[in-house]
Structure formats: structure tokens, C-alpha cells
Amino acid sequence: MFLRRRLLSTAAAATAARGPPPIRVSLTESAGRGVFATRPVSSGELLHSAQPLVSHPSHSLLHEVCYNCLRRKPGEGRASSGGDYFCSDACRDHAKGFHDIEKNVDWSLFDYHCSSRDLKYPYMAKRLACMVISGAANADCLNILQPALLHQGTLIEMKEEFELLESTFRKAGFQEEITTCIL
């Protein structure tokens, strides 16, 4: 008991000595949420470390990075039967559920739409939707993709992209009630 109290008080003291985190999340006028420094930051200083809830390779890097964590492929990598690279068994295991859903859906129209316009956001929405369908993420987390401020043109584009995403899921045979709770 004494050791536990001592460790906890030492950890609390160390946290207090460091002060508040050197970053904050705020809204911007043009780009939605952003992460900003709250004090001068030294080169090489670690500001924050966390696992992202969702990530997706850009179309141009799809076969150059890990399908899960986006680490660059070092020459020879481990490819799944679908040709996607995973840098480790842990990444392959983490991606299993949503990867299976993504690989069983014809994304050709969606991919063409995104790659011809050099879009990344719809891929993130697709990945998160597949994660929710597979049970790898809870539907409550979907609001993280909602930008804080939207211009009328952006709203029109997003509506088109979500309709394309919904249509792709329906063509793949997903039940309407599943896609309704997601999209």
C-alpha cells in the first residue's frame, strides 16, 4: 500500500511539474478542428502520443504503406490475399474486421470519385463506416468526422460522397438499418 501511494504521488508530482499539455484542440474558421501549440515547442519534442481512432491510406499510397497504421513499406512487406500490406501481425489483427468488409465491397465508383478529385476525407468516412459495421468501432464515434464549419460547396460535395458511400454499401447487400445508423 505504501509503495502504491508513493508511486501515485510521484507520478502526480511529475505531471504537475510538467504543467498542462503543450497542445490544445480548437476550431478554425476554414478547416474545422485543429491541434495548436500552447507554448513554444522545441525541435524533436514529443507533444502527444496516441493511437488514432481511424486512418486510411491516400489512394496514391495505398500499396506503399501499412493498411492499418500507415507506416511506410520497407521493401518487402507482408501482403494479404488482397494485396494490402500490413507491417505487423498486430496491424493485420487490428484491421481484420473492417478489412474483410472493405474487401468484399466493390469500391470502384467510390475510388474513382475520390482519386479523380484527390480526396482523402471520404476514405476516412468509408473506413470508419466499415469499422462500425464490423464492430471495431462504436457508432457514437462517427461525429469525429463532422467538420465544425462547412461552406455550401463543401456541403454539396459531402452529400454526394455520402450518397455514393451509401449506394456502395447497399449494392454490397448491407441492410438498410445498418447503413441508416451509420450514414
N, C-alpha and C positions, 0 to 999 in steps of 0.2 A: 504494500500500500504506500509506504514511504517513497519507494522508487518511482511509482506511478505519479504521485503528486509532484515529485522533484522533476520528472521528465516533462510533465504538463506545464509546470511553472517555468521551466527553462525554455520550452517551446513558445509559451506566451511572451516571455521576455524578448526572445529573439524576434518574434513577429512585431512587437511594439517598437523595438529598436530599428527595424527596417522601415516602419511607417506605413502609410497607405500604399496600395498598389500604384505603380507608376503609369497606369493607363486608366482610361475611362471609355465607356461606350456612350456615344451621343448621336443625335440625329443631325444630318447635314441638309442644307437647302436643296441640293441637287442629286445626291446619291443615296439617300436613306441613312441607314445606320453606318457608323464608322468607329474605329478604335483610334483614340488620340492619346498622346503622351501628356502626363500631368506635371512633368518636371523635365529638365534636361536629361537626356539619355546618352550614356557612353557607348561608343562603338563596341559591339560584341556583347553588350549587357543583355542577359536574359530577362525579358519583361513579363512573360506569361508562358505557361506550358499547359496544354490541354489537348485531348483528343477531339477532333471535330465531330459534330453530330452527323454531318453529311458532306461528302466530297464526290466529285465526278471529274474524270479527265476531260480536257477540252478535246474536241473532235480530232484536231491535228496531232495530239499527243496520245491518243487512245491506246496505241500499241507500243508506246515508248516509256510509259510509267506504270506503276502498280495500279491495278484496277480499283484497289481499296484505299490505300494511303497516299498514292500519287508520288511515291519515291521513284526516281529515275531508274530505268532498267540498265543494269551494268553488263552489257554484252549479252551473255546467255542467261536467260531467266527461266522461271518455271511457268509454262503456259498451261492453261486449262484446255479442255477439249474444244472450247470455243475460240481459242487463240488469245485469250486475255492473259496478261502477265500478272502474277502475284509474287511479291518479293519474299513472302514467307508463308509458312503453313498457317500462322496466326491470321494473316490477312485473308488467306483463302477461306479459312473457317468463319471469320467475321462476315465475309461477303456472301457466304453460301446461300442464304435465303433470298436476298434481293438479286443476287447474280442469277440464280435459277429463274426467277420471274423475268428479269431483263432479257435473258437468252431465249425465252420461249415466246417472245412477242416480236412481231415484225415492226421494227422501228424505222424502216426505210424512208417513209414520208417525213417523219419527225426529224430524223437525222439530216435529210436533205434540207428541210426548212432551217434547222439550226446552223448547219455547216455553211450553207449558201449566204447566210446573214452574219456569220461569225458570232453566234450567240452562245453563251455559257449558262445563263440563268435557267433556261428551260431544261437543260440536262440535270441541274440540281433539283428542280421540281420533279422531274422524272425519277431520279434516284430516290428522293425522299418518299414519293408515292409508292415505289416498289418496296422500300423498307417498311412502310406502314402495312402494305398488303401482306408482306411476308411475316410480319410480327416483329421485325428487327427494330422498329421504332413505333412509338405511340402516336395516334392521330393528333393528340394535343400539341405536338411539337411542330405542326405544319405552319403555324403563324410565324416562324422564324424566317420564312421566305418572303413574307409580306414587306415590301418596301414601305418606309414611313411616309414618303411623299411621292405622288405619281402625277406625271404630266398626262394630258389627254392622249397624246400619241402613244405613250407607254401603256396606258390602259387598253387601248385598242390592240396593240401588239400582244399584250399578256392574254387578253381574251381569246385571240386567235390561237395562241400557243396552248392554252389550257383546253380549248375545244379540240385541237389536234391530239393532245395527250389523252383526253377522254375518249375520243374516237378510236385511238390506237388500242386502249385498254378494252373497249367494247368489242372491237374486231377480234381481239385475242380471247374473248369469251369470259371476261370478268363480269361478275354480276353487277347489275346497276347499283344495288345498295352499297357495294364495296366502293365503287368509283364515286358514288354520290358523297360518301363521307370523306373522301379524300379530296375531290376536286370541287 
